Amino acid sequence: MLNRIVGRALDVSGVEVTFLTKDGCRLCDEALSVVEGVRRRFPFKLDVVHIVEGDEWYERFGDKIPVGLIDGRMIFKYRVNPLDFFMKLRASRHH
């Protein structure tokens, strides 16, 4: 469906997404699966960070996991809609 809506693939290869996750988080696994599905169609850089209690990421986002960030800006938390995620990727190319 995403390919049909977007049409031809757009280059988002310069975009870097930070995906915050933690052990034992099923919601994180589901969200990462969506992110990786979009990434297979439209390659971008992905940094998966496993946070643990006490680190900087945990203090900022521990209650919002999973979290996706582009340039330090939160683009999703908890769940990921593939189309919304792609649109945020595409918009971030222009920054």
Long-range contacts (C-beta under 8 A, 24 or more apart in sequence): 1-82, 1-83, 2-38, 2-41, 2-82, 2-83, 2-86, 3-41, 5-83, 6-42, 6-86, 9-41, 9-42, 10-42, 10-90, 10-93, 11-93, 12-42, 12-43, 12-44, 12-89, 12-90, 12-92, 12-93, 13-43, 13-44, 13-45, 14-44, 14-45, 14-93, 15-44, 15-45, 15-70, 15-89, 15-92, 15-93, 16-44, 16-45, 16-46, 16-47, 16-70, 17-44, 17-45, 17-46, 17-47, 17-68, 17-69, 17-70, 17-75, 17-89, 18-47, 18-49, 18-68, 18-69, 18-70, 19-46, 19-47, 19-48, 19-49, 19-66, 19-67, 19-68, 19-69, 20-49, 20-51, 20-57, 20-61, 20-65, 20-66, 20-67, 20-68, 20-69, 21-48, 21-49, 21-50, 21-51, 21-65, 21-66, 22-50, 22-51, 22-52, 22-58, 22-62, 22-65, 23-50, 25-65, 25-66, 27-65, 27-66, 27-78, 27-79, 28-65, 28-66, 30-79, 31-66, 31-68, 31-76, 31-78, 31-79, 31-80, 32-66, 34-80, 34-81, 34-82, 34-85, 35-68, 35-80, 35-85, 37-82, 38-82, 38-85, 38-86, 38-89, 42-86, 42-89, 44-89, 71-95
